[in-house]
Structure formats: C-alpha cells, structure tokens
Amino acid sequence: MAKKINNLGRSGEQIAARFLESKGLKVLERNWRYGRLEIDLILKDGPQIVFLEVKTACLANRNLVFGYFKRRQIERIKKAALVYVRRHGFCLEHCRFDLLAVVVDAARGTGVVRHFADVI
C-alpha cells in the first residue's frame, strides 16, 4: 500500500512540475528535505521563490484532495522554507507558498490540476 501511495504522490508531483513549467516557472528543487521536514517542489517565478505543497488523489477519490491543511502541516512547511531561505540567502519578502491539487487518472496517465497561489 505504501508503495502505491508513493507512486501516486510522485505522479502528482511530476504532473505539478510539468504544469508549472508550462506556466513559465522553473523547478529549483524536488522533494527538498531538512531532517524530517520536506517541501514537495521549490520553484522560481520571476523574482519569487515558490514553496509548493502538492496534494494528489486518484480519480475515484477526487474529492479528498481538496481538503484543508492542518495547522501542523502549515507550520512544518514554513519551518522548512525558512531553513531553505537562510541556507540559500533568499529574502522572505520574495517568497510565497502555493498549493497544487492533482486528481490522477492512473489508467490514462493524466491528471486534473488546480493551483492555488499565495495561500499560506
């Protein structure tokens, strides 16, 4: 079961990266980790650094992906982003936090994408 979830998550992250690259964003990091903290994608959008959390669900469970973030998840993303910013010398004023939801149709290898910019 864990392997299936990991594959689903990876598929969603690949779809998210391709979608955002088609919008002109540049992927800087994928699955960036610091200890137990992780950021799914870190991108550059013009002068902004974008910290992106990707939520992925399969077509049969598409309503599950549009749920909310728990406060603890938000705090972990913020902590990870702060470490990244400090290590790379970026300014927090030029950063934003996005959410991207992907509903994957595994049989077709496609997905529906909803991007929510500057949500945290």
Secondary structure, DSSP 4 states (H G I P E B T S, - for coil): -HHHHHHHHHHHHHHHHHHHHHTT-EEEEEEEEETTEEEEEEEEETTEEEEEEEEEEEGGGGGGGG----HHHHHHHHHHHHHHHHHHT--GGGEEEEEEEEEEETTTTEEEEEEE-S--
